Amino acid sequence: MKRCFIFFSHQLTEKQTQEIRNDLKCDEIIYLPKDLQYKWSNVEDDSFDKISNFLKEKSQNDDYALIQGEWGLTYKMINFAKEIGVNPIYAKTKREAIEEKDGEKIKKISYFEHIKFEKY
């Protein structure tokens, strides 16, 4: 049974879920528990240790890990995943942005469309 662990700041779209199940042949998609998701999204001092321990304890060789987030933590998790035999992947997306200027502030709204998953 192959699994995909999600190190991402939002929920997967239906298209992404289907690609993980059909193309990557994963039977299970595993999100981080709430406390670890908070650490992933907010990058606390012990984030890497706690999250890497979770992946090491729960994963098996040849599982997948969708890893996207703060650059430093992402880099460390990609390398760690490779060390323990987990395939790190990222979501390739098409982006469209709308910007509105309001005095000295700029409001930016971004729309992301999933293209496909790629291996790091």
C-alpha positions in Angstrom: 0.0 0.0 0.0 1.5 3.3 -1.1 0.7 6.6 0.6 1.2 10.3 0.0 2.0 12.6 2.9 0.9 16.2 2.5 3.2 19.0 3.7 1.2 21.8 2.2 -0.7 24.9 3.5 -4.1 24.1 2.0 -6.3 21.2 1.1 -5.8 19.3 -2.2 -8.2 20.0 -5.1 -10.2 17.1 -6.6 -7.8 17.1 -9.6 -4.8 16.8 -7.3 -6.4 14.0 -5.3 -7.2 12.1 -8.4 -3.7 12.4 -9.8 -2.3 11.1 -6.5 -4.6 8.1 -6.5 -4.5 7.3 -10.3 -1.1 8.4 -11.5 1.0 7.9 -8.4 -1.0 4.8 -7.4 -1.4 6.0 -3.8 -4.1 4.2 -1.7 -4.0 6.7 1.1 -3.5 10.5 1.4 -2.2 11.5 4.8 -2.5 15.1 6.1 -0.4 16.3 9.0 -2.2 16.3 12.4 -3.4 19.7 13.4 -0.5 20.5 15.8 2.1 19.6 13.1 0.1 21.4 10.4 0.4 24.5 12.5 4.1 24.0 12.9 4.5 23.5 9.1 2.5 26.7 8.3 4.2 28.8 11.0 7.7 27.4 11.1 8.4 27.2 14.8 11.9 26.4 16.1 11.1 22.6 16.6 9.1 22.3 13.3 11.6 20.2 11.4 12.3 17.8 14.2 8.6 17.1 15.0 7.5 16.9 11.4 10.5 14.7 10.2 9.8 12.3 13.1 6.2 12.0 12.0 7.2 11.2 8.5 9.9 8.7 9.6 7.5 6.9 12.0 4.5 6.7 9.5 6.1 6.3 6.1 7.4 3.3 4.2 10.0 3.1 1.5 8.7 4.4 -1.9 5.8 6.4 -0.4 5.4 10.0 -1.6 5.5 13.3 0.2 4.0 16.5 -1.3 6.3 19.2 0.1 5.7 22.9 -0.4 6.1 25.7 2.0 8.7 28.0 3.6 11.9 27.6 1.6 14.3 26.5 4.4 11.9 24.0 6.0 10.9 22.7 2.5 14.6 22.2 1.5 15.3 20.2 4.7 12.2 18.1 4.3 13.0 17.2 0.7 16.5 16.0 1.6 15.2 14.2 4.6 12.5 12.4 2.6 15.1 11.3 0.1 17.3 10.0 2.9 14.5 7.7 4.2 13.3 6.5 0.8 10.3 8.7 0.4 9.7 10.4 -3.0 9.4 14.1 -2.5 7.1 15.9 -5.1 5.7 19.3 -5.7 2.7 20.7 -7.5 3.4 22.5 -10.7 0.8 25.2 -11.2 -0.4 27.9 -13.5 -0.8 31.3 -11.7 -2.9 34.3 -12.5 -2.7 37.4 -10.2 -4.8 40.5 -9.9 -3.3 43.5 -8.1 -5.1 46.5 -6.8 -3.3 49.6 -5.5 -4.8 51.4 -2.6 -2.5 54.3 -1.7 0.7 52.7 -0.3 -0.9 49.2 0.0 -1.2 46.6 -2.7 -3.8 43.9 -2.6 -2.9 40.8 -4.5 -5.3 38.0 -5.3 -3.7 34.9 -6.8 -5.5 32.0 -8.7 -3.7 28.7 -9.0 -4.5 26.0 -11.4 -2.9 22.6 -10.9 -0.9 21.3 -13.9 0.8 18.1 -12.5 3.0 16.8 -9.8 6.7 16.6 -10.4 9.5 14.9 -8.4 12.1 17.1 -6.8 
